[in-house]
Amino acid sequence: MKKPLHLVPMRLQRMRIRLQRYNVTVQYKPGRCIPVADTLSRNGARNGSVTDDLGLDVYVEAILKHMPVSNEKLAEIRNTTRADNKLQELQKHVEQGWPKVIKHVPEIICPYWNYRDEITVTGGIQYKSQKIIIPKILRQEMLNRLHTGHMGVQRCKERGRDVIFWPGISKV
């Protein structure tokens, strides 16, 4: 609750947005001290799918307005994501739920396993927290854009990690 809203995973952002209308005090209690799971910590999907509240849509729209990505580029990312088999499989698991263990995850999306709680889909674009997940076909173009006006390797990596994501982005 101390972190800024844009720095927490989308799953927790949704919860915090829902809680804003209440006057609450949040106190940490380790899981081993809670004999029965409380309702808030186990608030799951209704009817097998996660639905976004209007408040989350407004929040996502506000984030997109401040991102250094044009509407045309967002549309290109959205269209390319629809054509990317790996990202379509990822979207299916985000919307329908992940298996309990990694060995039941299709090999094609195993690299996203460690980020599964941070990945959301809004408006046909996939996000890891507030970073756009870039389809494979657009990654080289994004790297070229990052290196425009080259300010050093470290600074380029930082620029990239602020806005875009794919597994292994730091290894490039």
C-alpha positions, -999 to 999 in steps of 0.1 A, spaced: 0 0 0 30 23 3 41 19 -33 27 43 -59 -3 27 -77 16 25 -111 44 5 -96 23 -25 -84 11 -54 -105 -23 -48 -123 -40 -74 -102 -32 -54 -71 -40 -21 -89 -75 -34 -95 -79 -43 -58 -66 -9 -46 -88 10 -70 -118 -10 -57 -108 -2 -21 -104 36 -27 -141 42 -19 -136 29 16 -117 42 45 -95 12 53 -63 5 72 -42 -23 58 -20 -42 82 4 -69 71 -1 -103 86 20 -133 75 1 -161 58 11 -186 84 -8 -165 110 -41 -166 91 -57 -199 97 -85 -193 72 -80 -172 40 -99 -139 42 -122 -129 15 -101 -100 1 -70 -121 -4 -89 -148 -22 -112 -127 -43 -112 -147 -75 -126 -145 -110 -164 -146 -114 -177 -172 -138 -142 -182 -148 -131 -148 -162 -117 -117 -148 -137 -85 -155 -122 -51 -155 -140 -24 -136 -147 10 -152 -122 25 -128 -94 3 -142 -102 12 -177 -100 49 -168 -67 43 -151 -52 23 -180 -63 51 -204 -45 76 -181 -13 55 -182 -15 52 -220 -18 90 -224 16 95 -206 34 67 -224 59 77 -251 41 55 -277 19 69 -304 -17 57 -311 -5 43 -344 22 23 -328 -3 10 -302 -26 -1 -330 4 -18 -347 13 -36 -315 -24 -46 -310 -26 -60 -345 7 -78 -343 -3 -93 -310 -34 -108 -325 -12 -125 -352 14 -138 -327 6 -174 -316 27 -172 -285 10 -140 -272 -25 -155 -281 -16 -185 -259 -4 -161 -232 -36 -141 -234 -57 -173 -231 -38 -182 -199 -41 -147 -185 -79 -147 -191 -87 -183 -181 -61 -187 -153 -27 -203 -151 -21 -239 -140 -9 -245 -105 25 -258 -116 48 -248 -144 50 -283 -159 14 -279 -170 21 -247 -189 26 -249 -227 63 -247 -234 57 -217 -258 48 -195 -228 70 -209 -201 92 -178 -202 62 -157 -189 56 -180 -159 76 -159 -134 56 -128 -144 21 -144 -145 8 -123 -116 18 -91 -133 5 -98 -168 -29 -83 -179 -47 -77 -212 -65 -45 -218 -78 -33 -252 -60 -61 -271 -26 -51 -257 -8 -72 -231 10 -56 -202 35 -67 -176 26 -42 -149 24 -10 -169 50 -21 -196 37 -31 -230 46 -67 -240 61 -65 -274 54 -92 -300 85 -109 -314 81 -95 -349 84 -59 -335 112 -64 -310 141 -55 -334 123 -23 -345 118 -13 -308 155 -19 -301 164 3 -331 141 30 -318 156 28 -283 191 33 -298 181 64 -317 200 92 -301 222 67 -284 230 77 -248 250 47 -239 242 10 -234 230 14 -198 208 44 -205 192 27 -236 184 -5 -215 168 17 -188 147 35 -214 135 2 -227 127 -13 -194 106 17 -184 80 12 -212 84 -22 -230 89 -58 -220 95 -93 -233 113 -122 -215 150 -118 -219 149 -81 -228 179 -74 -206 200 -100 -224 198 -80 -257 
